[in-house]
Amino acid sequence: MLEWAGLSFDEGPGKAGPAGSYFQSQRGDIYRKHAQALLERGAAYRCFCSPQRLEALRTDLASQGRPPMYDRRCRHLSLRQIDEKLRAGAPHTIRLLAPNPADPETANVGRFNDVVHGAMHFRGPAGFDDAVLLKSDGLPTYHLANVVDDHLMGITHVLRGEEWLMSTPKHRALFSAFGWPVPQYAHLPLLMNPDGSKLSKRNRDGPVRQYIDDGYLPSALVNYTALLGWHPGGSQELFTLHELERLFSLGGLSRSKSAVSRERLDWLNRQHVRMHLSDPDKAAKLTRRAQLELADSLGEQASSVDFSTVQTALQLAGDRLTFTKDLYAAVPFIFADPALDTPAATEALQKVPTANRVRILEAAERLIAAEQPQVWTGFAKSVASAAQVPNRQAMLMLRFALTGQPSGPKIPELL
C-alpha cells in the first residue's frame, strides 16, 4: 500500500535494516527477554490467577461502581510459592507493577505533554493498573510489544489514535522501568463516518484496498488523507506529495474528529486528474491506465483505440472526469458516432425549428469547406450569424451533432 501511494520508508518489510525483524510474530524471544528483565528489576511479577477468578473480580468491582483493576493478589506470593507453581507448570502471565500515582517520585508518568491535547495529568486509578505484559501463552500484549519495539527501533515520536491516550501512563511507566527515554506522544483524533459513527476496517470506507479498487489516484488519496486532522493553514486544499513533505508539522494537527467524505475525495481526485494531464510523464501514465480500462466499456474494440485518441478524450473530459475508468461514459462520442435518437436528443432538438436545423448544418458545412475558422473560438456564433438563427439554437445543434449530449466540453474544444 505504501509503495502504491508513493510513500517511502527508511526500513521495514522488503527493505531490511538494523531494526528488523518487523513482525511481532517473529520477535517473541525479544519480548520474553525484556519481560524477564522487568521481573529481575522488580518492576513486574508473575500472576497465576485463573480466568475465572479474574472475571469474578471484574464483576464484583463493577457491581461496586469501581474500575476493573487487578487486586495484586499474586504480587504478595513468596519466592517459594512462585517456584512451586512454576515447577508444577501452572499457567501464568507477567504483569507490570504499576507506580503509585500518589507517590511524588513516580507520579510523573501520569504527567506529560501531548502534541495534540496539550498538558495531561492522570491522577489514577485510570492508566495505573497492573497491566498484563506477557500472556500465559508467552505472547506479548500491545503494552509490552509497542514499548520494546519503539525503543529498539529508535522511535522518537509516537503518533497514534486517541483511544490509546488513557494507556499512555502505562507505557511511560514501562519506559521508566526499563530506564529508557520516553518518546513524544501525539494522539490523533478518530476518523468518523458521515453519520458520526467511528470508521473501522469493517466499513466500506475503511480499507485502503477499497479506494484502490474504486479507481482513486494515489496522489489524491494521499492529499485527502493528509487533510484528515491536519492542515498547514490558509485556504489551499490541493497538494502534491512534495508540498505535503515540505509543509507538514506536528503543530498543524487538530483535536477535532474528521468525517470521511467521498464527495470531497471525489473532488480532489478530479483535480489530481487535471494535474496529471498537465504533466507529460504523468499524462502518459494516466493515458495508458485509461487505455487498459476501456476494455470494460468497449470490449475487444478497445484494442483498436490508439494512445493519441485516449489522450484527447482525457483532455476533453477534463474536470468532469472523476475516475479514468469512467472515460467512455464521459465522452462516448470520441470512440463511436454520437447517438442522435435518444430521448434527451429528441427533446432538445424540438427546441430548434426544423428549417433552422437545416440552415445551421448547411452554414457549418460551408464555413468548414471554406476553411473560414482558423481558430475554432466563436465558431458557433459564426454559424448562427451565417444561418441567421439565434446563437443558442446554433450551439445546441452543433453540440448534439458532435456529441449527442446536451452538455459537455466546449464546442471549440470538440472541433
C-alpha positions as CSV (number, residue, x, y, z in Angstrom):
1,M,0.0,0.0,0.0
2,L,2.8,2.4,0.9
3,E,4.5,1.7,-2.4
4,W,1.3,2.2,-4.3
5,A,0.9,5.6,-2.5
6,G,4.4,6.7,-3.4
7,L,5.4,6.8,0.3
8,S,8.9,5.6,1.1
9,F,10.3,4.5,4.5
10,D,13.7,4.0,6.0
11,E,13.4,0.3,6.7
12,G,10.8,-2.3,7.1
13,P,9.4,-5.4,5.4
14,G,11.1,-5.7,2.0
15,K,13.6,-3.0,3.0
16,A,15.7,-4.6,5.7
17,G,17.8,-2.7,8.2
18,P,19.3,-3.0,11.6
19,A,16.0,-2.8,13.5
20,G,14.5,-6.0,11.9
21,S,12.6,-8.2,12.1
22,Y,9.5,-6.2,11.7
23,F,6.7,-8.7,12.5
24,Q,5.7,-9.2,16.1
25,S,5.2,-12.9,15.5
26,Q,8.9,-13.2,14.8
27,R,10.0,-11.1,17.8
28,G,8.7,-13.4,20.6
29,D,12.2,-14.1,22.1
30,I,12.9,-10.3,22.3
31,Y,9.7,-9.7,24.2
32,R,10.2,-12.6,26.6
33,K,13.8,-11.4,27.3
34,H,12.6,-7.9,28.2
35,A,9.7,-9.3,30.3
36,Q,12.3,-11.3,32.3
37,A,14.4,-8.2,32.7
38,L,11.5,-6.5,34.3
39,L,11.0,-9.4,36.7
40,E,14.6,-9.2,37.7
41,R,14.3,-5.5,38.3
42,G,11.2,-5.9,40.5
43,A,9.2,-3.9,38.0
44,A,6.9,-6.8,37.1
45,Y,5.6,-10.0,38.7
46,R,4.0,-13.3,37.8
47,C,0.3,-13.7,38.1
48,F,-1.2,-17.2,38.5
49,C,-4.8,-16.1,38.8
50,S,-7.3,-18.2,36.7
51,P,-9.5,-16.5,34.1
52,Q,-12.5,-17.5,36.3
53,R,-11.1,-15.6,39.3
54,L,-10.3,-12.5,37.2
55,E,-13.8,-12.5,35.8
56,A,-15.3,-12.8,39.2
57,L,-13.1,-9.9,40.4
58,R,-14.2,-7.7,37.5
59,T,-17.8,-8.5,38.1
60,D,-17.5,-7.6,41.8
61,L,-15.7,-4.3,41.2
62,A,-18.3,-3.4,38.5
63,S,-21.1,-4.0,41.0
64,Q,-19.5,-1.6,43.3
65,G,-19.0,1.0,40.6
66,R,-15.3,0.7,40.7
67,P,-12.8,0.4,37.8
68,P,-11.9,-3.2,36.9
69,M,-8.3,-3.3,38.3
70,Y,-6.4,-6.3,39.4
71,D,-6.1,-6.6,43.2
72,R,-2.4,-7.7,43.2
73,R,-3.1,-10.9,44.9
74,C,-0.1,-12.6,43.2
75,R,2.1,-9.7,44.0
76,H,2.4,-11.0,47.5
77,L,3.4,-14.6,46.7
78,S,6.6,-15.7,48.3
79,L,9.5,-16.9,46.2
80,R,8.9,-20.4,47.4
81,Q,5.2,-20.3,46.4
82,I,6.2,-18.9,42.9
83,D,8.8,-21.6,42.5
84,E,6.4,-24.4,43.4
85,K,3.8,-23.1,40.9
86,L,6.4,-22.8,38.1
87,R,7.6,-26.4,38.8
88,A,4.0,-27.6,38.7
89,G,3.6,-26.0,35.3
90,A,0.9,-23.6,36.4
91,P,-0.1,-21.2,33.7
92,H,0.6,-17.6,34.4
93,T,1.0,-14.1,33.0
94,I,3.5,-11.4,33.7
95,R,2.1,-8.1,35.0
96,L,3.6,-4.6,35.2
97,L,4.0,-3.4,38.8
98,A,2.3,0.0,38.1
99,P,3.6,3.0,40.0
100,N,1.5,4.6,42.7
101,P,0.0,7.8,41.3
102,A,0.2,9.4,44.8
103,D,3.9,8.8,45.1
104,P,5.7,12.0,44.0
105,E,8.7,10.0,42.8
106,T,6.6,8.0,40.3
107,A,3.6,10.2,39.7
108,N,5.3,11.9,36.8
109,V,4.4,9.0,34.5
110,G,0.9,10.4,34.6
111,R,2.0,13.9,33.7
112,F,3.1,14.6,30.1
113,N,2.6,16.9,27.2
114,D,0.7,15.5,24.3
115,V,1.4,17.3,21.0
116,V,-2.3,17.3,20.1
117,H,-4.1,17.5,23.5
118,G,-1.5,19.6,25.4
119,A,-0.7,19.1,29.1
120,M,-2.1,15.8,30.5
121,H,-2.4,14.8,34.1
122,F,-3.7,11.3,35.0
123,R,-4.1,11.1,38.8
124,G,-5.4,7.5,38.8
125,P,-6.6,4.9,39.0
126,A,-7.1,5.1,35.2
127,G,-3.9,4.2,33.4
128,F,-2.2,2.9,36.6
129,D,-3.5,-0.7,36.8
130,D,-1.1,-3.7,36.7
131,A,-1.4,-4.4,33.0
132,V,-0.6,-7.8,31.6
133,L,2.6,-7.7,29.6
134,L,3.1,-11.3,28.7
135,K,0.1,-13.6,28.3
136,S,0.0,-17.2,29.5
137,D,0.8,-18.5,26.0
138,G,4.1,-16.5,26.0
139,L,2.8,-13.8,23.6
140,P,3.2,-10.1,24.4
141,T,0.3,-7.7,24.8
142,Y,0.3,-4.4,22.9
143,H,1.6,-2.6,26.0
144,L,4.9,-4.5,26.1
145,A,5.4,-5.0,22.4
146,N,4.9,-1.4,21.4
147,V,7.2,0.0,24.1
148,V,10.0,-2.5,23.4
149,D,9.7,-2.1,19.6
150,D,9.6,1.7,19.9
151,H,12.8,1.8,21.9
152,L,14.7,-0.8,19.9
153,M,13.7,0.8,16.6
154,G,14.7,4.3,17.7
155,I,11.2,5.8,17.6
156,T,11.3,9.4,18.9
157,H,7.6,10.4,18.2
158,V,4.6,8.2,18.6
159,L,1.6,9.2,16.5
160,R,-1.4,7.0,17.2
161,G,-5.2,7.2,17.7
162,E,-6.6,9.0,20.7
163,E,-8.2,5.8,22.0
164,W,-4.6,5.0,23.4
165,L,-4.4,8.2,25.4
166,M,-5.6,6.5,28.6
167,S,-2.9,3.9,28.2
168,T,0.0,6.4,27.9
169,P,0.8,6.3,31.7
170,K,1.3,2.6,31.5
171,H,3.6,3.0,28.5
172,R,5.5,5.8,30.2
173,A,5.8,3.6,33.3
174,L,7.3,0.8,31.2
175,F,9.9,3.1,29.6
176,S,10.8,4.3,33.0
177,A,11.0,0.7,34.4
178,F,13.5,-0.1,31.6
179,G,15.4,3.1,32.1
180,W,14.7,4.2,28.6
181,P,14.0,7.8,27.3
182,V,10.3,8.4,26.7
183,P,9.2,9.4,23.2
184,Q,7.0,12.3,22.4
185,Y,3.3,11.4,22.0
186,A,0.7,12.8,19.7
187,H,-2.8,11.2,20.0
188,L,-4.7,11.8,16.8
189,P,-8.5,12.3,16.6
190,L,-10.5,9.4,15.3
191,L,-11.9,9.2,11.8
192,M,-15.6,9.1,11.6
193,N,-18.3,8.0,9.2
194,P,-20.6,10.8,7.9
195,D,-23.3,9.7,10.4
196,G,-20.9,10.3,13.3
197,S,-20.0,6.6,14.0
198,K,-16.4,5.5,14.2
199,L,-14.8,4.5,11.0
200,S,-13.4,0.9,11.1
201,K,-11.8,-1.5,8.8
202,R,-15.2,-3.3,8.5
203,N,-16.7,-0.2,6.9
204,R,-16.6,0.1,3.1
205,D,-14.6,3.4,3.5
206,G,-12.1,1.8,5.9
207,P,-9.7,-0.4,3.9
208,V,-7.2,1.3,1.6
209,R,-7.7,-1.5,-0.9
210,Q,-11.3,-0.3,-1.5
211,Y,-10.1,3.1,-2.6
212,I,-7.6,1.5,-5.0
213,D,-10.3,-0.8,-6.5
214,D,-12.6,2.2,-6.8
215,G,-10.1,4.0,-9.0
216,Y,-8.7,6.8,-6.9
217,L,-5.2,8.1,-7.8
218,P,-2.5,7.6,-5.2
219,S,-1.7,11.3,-5.1
220,A,-5.4,12.2,-4.5
221,L,-5.8,9.7,-1.7
222,V,-2.6,10.9,0.0
223,N,-3.7,14.5,-0.4
224,Y,-7.1,13.7,1.2
225,T,-5.7,11.6,4.0
226,A,-3.2,14.3,5.0
227,L,-6.0,16.8,5.5
228,L,-7.9,14.5,7.8
229,G,-7.0,16.1,11.1
230,W,-4.2,18.3,9.8
231,H,-3.8,21.5,7.8
232,P,-1.0,23.9,7.3
233,G,-3.2,26.9,7.4
234,G,-4.6,29.1,4.6
235,S,-7.2,28.1,2.0
236,Q,-5.1,25.7,-0.1
237,E,-6.7,22.2,-0.5
238,L,-4.7,20.8,-3.4
239,F,-1.2,19.5,-2.5
240,T,1.4,17.3,-4.1
241,L,3.3,14.9,-2.0
242,H,6.4,17.1,-2.3
243,E,4.4,20.1,-0.9
244,L,3.0,18.0,1.9
245,E,6.5,16.9,2.9
246,R,7.7,20.5,2.9
247,L,4.7,21.9,4.8
248,F,3.9,19.2,7.3
249,S,4.5,20.0,11.0
250,L,3.0,18.5,14.2
251,G,1.7,21.9,15.0
252,G,-0.9,21.6,12.3
253,L,-2.6,18.6,13.9
254,S,-6.2,19.2,15.1
255,R,-8.1,17.9,18.1
256,S,-11.3,17.7,16.1
257,K,-12.6,14.5,14.7
258,S,-12.8,14.3,10.9
259,A,-15.6,12.7,8.9
260,V,-14.6,10.7,5.8
261,S,-16.4,12.2,2.9
262,R,-16.4,10.6,-0.5
263,E,-17.7,13.8,-2.0
264,R,-14.6,15.7,-1.0
265,L,-12.3,12.9,-2.1
266,D,-14.0,12.7,-5.5
267,W,-13.4,16.5,-6.0
268,L,-9.7,16.0,-5.1
269,N,-9.4,13.1,-7.5
270,R,-10.8,15.3,-10.3
271,Q,-8.2,17.9,-9.5
272,H,-5.4,15.4,-9.5
273,V,-6.5,14.0,-12.8
274,R,-6.2,17.5,-14.2
275,M,-2.8,18.0,-12.6
276,H,-1.6,14.7,-14.1
277,L,-2.8,15.7,-17.6
278,S,-0.7,18.9,-17.4
279,D,2.5,16.9,-16.7
280,P,3.7,15.0,-19.8
281,D,5.1,12.0,-17.9
282,K,2.1,11.7,-15.6
283,A,-0.3,12.3,-18.5
284,A,1.3,9.4,-20.4
285,K,0.9,7.0,-17.4
286,L,-2.7,8.2,-16.9
287,T,-3.5,7.6,-20.6
288,R,-2.1,4.1,-20.5
289,R,-4.2,3.3,-17.5
290,A,-7.3,4.7,-19.2
291,Q,-6.5,2.7,-22.3
292,L,-6.5,-0.5,-20.4
293,E,-9.7,0.3,-18.6
294,L,-11.5,1.0,-21.8
295,A,-11.8,-2.8,-22.3
296,D,-14.5,-2.8,-19.7
297,S,-16.6,-0.5,-21.9
298,L,-15.6,-1.4,-25.4
299,G,-14.6,-5.0,-25.1
300,E,-12.4,-6.2,-28.0
301,Q,-12.9,-2.9,-29.8
302,A,-10.7,-1.2,-27.1
303,S,-7.6,-2.7,-28.7
304,S,-8.2,-0.6,-31.8
305,V,-8.3,2.7,-29.9
306,D,-4.9,4.3,-30.1
307,F,-2.9,6.2,-27.4
308,S,-3.5,9.6,-29.0
309,T,-7.3,9.1,-29.1
310,V,-7.4,8.2,-25.4
311,Q,-5.2,11.2,-24.5
312,T,-7.5,13.5,-26.5
313,A,-10.5,12.0,-24.7
314,L,-8.9,12.6,-21.3
315,Q,-8.2,16.3,-22.2
316,L,-11.8,16.8,-23.3
317,A,-13.3,15.1,-20.3
318,G,-11.3,17.5,-18.1
319,D,-12.6,18.1,-14.6
320,R,-15.8,16.3,-15.4
321,L,-13.9,13.0,-15.0
322,T,-13.7,11.6,-11.5
323,F,-12.1,8.2,-12.5
324,T,-10.3,7.3,-15.6
325,K,-12.4,4.1,-15.7
326,D,-15.4,6.3,-16.5
327,L,-13.8,7.9,-19.6
328,Y,-16.1,6.2,-22.1
329,A,-19.2,7.3,-20.2
330,A,-17.9,10.9,-20.0
331,V,-17.0,11.2,-23.8
332,P,-18.5,8.3,-25.7
333,F,-18.6,10.3,-28.9
334,I,-14.8,10.1,-29.1
335,F,-15.0,6.3,-29.5
336,A,-18.2,5.9,-31.6
337,D,-20.6,8.0,-33.6
338,P,-22.9,10.1,-31.3
339,A,-26.4,8.7,-30.7
340,L,-28.9,11.2,-32.0
341,D,-32.0,9.2,-31.5
342,T,-32.0,9.3,-27.7
343,P,-34.9,10.8,-25.7
344,A,-32.6,13.6,-24.5
345,A,-31.6,14.4,-28.1
346,T,-35.2,14.3,-29.3
347,E,-36.4,16.6,-26.5
348,A,-33.6,19.1,-27.0
349,L,-33.8,19.3,-30.8
350,Q,-37.6,20.1,-30.6
351,K,-36.4,23.5,-29.3
352,V,-35.0,24.2,-32.7
353,P,-37.4,24.6,-35.7
354,T,-36.8,22.1,-38.5
355,A,-36.0,24.8,-41.0
356,N,-33.4,26.3,-38.7
357,R,-31.8,22.9,-38.1
358,V,-31.1,22.6,-41.9
359,R,-29.8,26.2,-42.1
360,I,-27.4,25.6,-39.1
361,L,-25.9,22.5,-40.6
362,E,-25.6,23.9,-44.1
363,A,-23.9,27.1,-42.7
364,A,-21.5,25.0,-40.6
365,E,-20.6,22.9,-43.7
366,R,-20.0,26.0,-45.8
367,L,-17.7,27.6,-43.2
368,I,-15.7,24.4,-42.8
369,A,-15.4,23.9,-46.5
370,A,-14.2,27.5,-47.0
371,E,-11.7,26.9,-44.2
372,Q,-13.0,30.0,-42.5
373,P,-12.3,29.1,-38.9
374,Q,-8.5,29.2,-38.4
375,V,-9.4,29.3,-34.7
376,W,-12.5,27.5,-33.6
377,T,-13.3,30.0,-30.8
378,G,-16.6,31.7,-31.7
379,F,-17.4,29.2,-34.4
380,A,-20.9,28.6,-33.1
381,K,-21.6,32.3,-33.3
382,S,-20.3,32.5,-36.8
383,V,-22.6,29.6,-37.8
384,A,-25.6,31.4,-36.1
385,S,-24.8,34.6,-38.0
386,A,-24.4,32.8,-41.3
387,A,-27.6,30.8,-40.8
388,Q,-29.5,33.9,-39.4
389,V,-30.6,31.9,-36.3
390,P,-30.3,32.6,-32.5
391,N,-26.9,31.7,-31.0
392,R,-28.4,29.3,-28.6
393,Q,-30.0,27.2,-31.4
394,A,-26.7,27.0,-33.3
395,M,-24.9,25.9,-30.2
396,L,-27.5,23.3,-29.4
397,M,-27.5,21.8,-32.9
398,L,-23.7,21.8,-33.1
399,R,-23.3,20.2,-29.7
400,F,-25.8,17.4,-30.5
401,A,-24.3,16.8,-33.9
402,L,-20.8,16.5,-32.4
403,T,-21.6,14.6,-29.2
404,G,-25.3,13.6,-29.0
405,Q,-25.3,15.1,-25.5
406,P,-26.9,18.3,-24.0
407,S,-23.7,19.3,-22.2
408,G,-20.0,18.6,-22.1
409,P,-16.8,20.1,-23.5
410,K,-16.9,23.5,-25.1
411,I,-17.6,23.4,-28.9
412,P,-14.2,24.9,-29.8
413,E,-12.5,22.1,-27.8
414,L,-14.6,19.5,-29.7
415,L,-13.8,20.9,-33.1
